[in-house]
């Protein structure tokens, strides 16, 4: 018996020594993540090693290299917008000019004018608009989703796509293999039988790829005829329509877009599609000449682990740093990197009214406890924290000074900011910013505001849960 105990201890030490260099090499740009993983492996040699192998490594490095080649080869040859479509800097406020410059440097796209953007604040409204655009499509329909459920909502939309494909419309459907794992072969076969082209974002050609939790596409994209686009927080499923008894009412934010920004959204889909399938969609029929359809200046940005910079992490940091009057942040998952915690705290300390609206009891318990571990310092700095209690808060929105806003797919956590492929829209329009601020205000009665004094007196067991869950913040 002693022999096996000694062998187990020795094996734990050898496993720890073998993995520590791997952690140092793979996490060299993330010191907090590095320390967290080292502690996890040292304290729990076998369990920690397993967690690191599953969550800590982008196991699909070969595909990541393919993705980078895709970006280099395909992106440069995609149809580009004419100069007339780009926003004139003289029309923008000082804040908007600064953020347009930041977004151009980070995302490689430029702000465009002549757009029309409609804010969709619930599933019923968003699904109705998406179904209408699909029903009216004449040439092509491109969809990319993290989660597509094979329930009533998912089946209804699938059947509409099948009908359009049978009419001769080109339909392409890209889904994330992990987020949409409930999609059955039978469900997809019905689509393929109608001529719909289907592909998973990461096919999982080997066992190592199938059990990777990183390198996921968290994007939500719909583009119809290259002229109407949708993106934002909503996936496809009954829960987004408030039909799930656990989540109840589902609060989300999505965008319907027309104008030059749709071409930028189409470019992102085409890159993702080429990466997943090898099919080249660089064709004018997928990129019709954009028509001026409004007065909104906006631009689409993409971020992911294939890029040399963390686009949305740096964007949020820059935007919060530019605030002079108010910051309103809404996110479903809040496990922020240190720089973004500091940005929020410093903004509040500068006298900027800084408000954060987060998911309440309907979110995952581990992410909620991890989020709460940040409350002490945020509250001390003067940040207002509101937990949504009516149902599930799933929006991803940031507004600055009622003048600039961002709506997209990334949450305020390390997974969205460093590990996932995400997409969002920077909007240079005070009217839309105020509209989103008004929605924030309208949601406040459905929230519980965290009181600093009451928070300090919470039970010790809650503090232990929070700090324990925070240990896993690099992968939540």
Order of alpha helices (4+ residues) and beta strands (2+ residues): alpha-alpha-alpha-alpha-alpha-beta-alpha-beta-alpha-beta-alpha-beta-alpha-beta-beta-beta-alpha-beta-alpha-beta-beta-alpha-beta-alpha-alpha-beta-beta-beta-beta-beta-beta-alpha-beta-alpha-alpha
